[in-house]
C-alpha cells in the first residue's frame, strides 16, 4: 500500500515538473515575460561592463578617409595689389652760352629777361681780339734820315697824306692811312704801288672785352629765350 502511494506521488511530481517546464518558462518558447515595449529586467551580473560602452569605434580605413572630400572654409578673394607708382620723369637740360654782349649793361638786361626761364645762369667776361682797321704803309729804311728821304720822294710823285712813324714797334715807317673798309685800303695801296713805291696793307687788331651769359635751360618746350633776346648769338657749352 505504501509503495503504491509513493509511486503515485512520484508520478504526480513528474507531471508537475513537466508542466512547469512546458508552461512556466516563456523564454524557452521564444516569448517574453514582460509586456511589449517594456524593457525586460536584467540582473546586475547580466549587464555588460561600463568600459565596453565607451570603447572608441575603430578608425575608418585610409581608403575610405581619402574618398570623403574634406570640407574647408571658403577662402576670401585676395585684394588686388596696387600697381607701383611710376618713377618721376627726369628732366633733361641744355647748356648754352649767349652773347657776346658789348657792355655790362647789355649783359645785365639779358640776365633779367631770362630770370624766370633759366634753371641756372652765370656771367663772365673774356678778352677777344677784333679788327680795328686796315693799315697801308711803306716799310721804313731803318733810320730817321732814310725815312725822311722816302717822304720827299713820295711828295715828288704827288703821293700825299702820309706821315713818318716816330715811335711804337715800327719806327721810321711811312704810314699811308688807316681804313675801316678793306676795299678802301686796297685802293690806296694800289695807288701808291702804281706810283712806284712798294706799299703794303695789313690788318690792325686790338684786344677788347666781351661779355657772355651762360644759361642752363630745361628741355620742356617752355624756355623760348629767343623771344626775349633778339639779335643775340648762341653756342653750346659745358653744363655747370
PEMO-V965137 format. One record per helix or strand. SS is the DSSP state (A for helix, B for strand). FROM is the first residue (numbers start at 1). LEN is the number of residues. Records with the same first field share a line. If there is no record, write none. Layout:
# PEMO-V965137
SS = FROM-LEN + FROM-LEN
This chain:
# PEMO-V965137
A = 2-23 + 26-4 + 44-3 + 50-4 + 62-6 + 104-10 + 144-13 + 182-13 + 225-3
B = 93-9 + 120-19 + 163-2 + 174-6 + 200-19 + 234-3
